[in-house]
Amino acid sequence: MSAADTAHSNRYWNHNAAFHNELVADAARRGGRALDVGCGEGLLMERLAAVCDVGVPTAPARESLQEIRAASARILPGSRMRRRFYWRYSPVWDRPMGAGQ
């Protein structure tokens, strides 16, 4: 692990990051073999790159943002789409004041 990685790991922590050093060491012992599925922020994959050949398979989007917005508006009128990382979207809807009371 580089000095930059060490400095970064001293500042950054979450439940998954707590296991990164152990996972990277294990991957190195296994000859650089690891599978990171749903790599979140990419920090683990970045660290694994030091000991593994890293490949990132991607698939084309199944629906466009326009199609996603149209489906959301049809199913939940008044909703809006919030774009998240890696082409993920979440519908956001606020119930009108006084509705359903």
Secondary structure, 3 states (H helix, E strand, C coil): CCHHHHHHHHHCCCCCHHHHHHHHHHHHHCCCCCCCCCCCCCHHHHHHCCCCCCCCCCCCCCCCHHHHHHHHHHHCCCCEEEEEHHHEEEEECCCCCCCCC
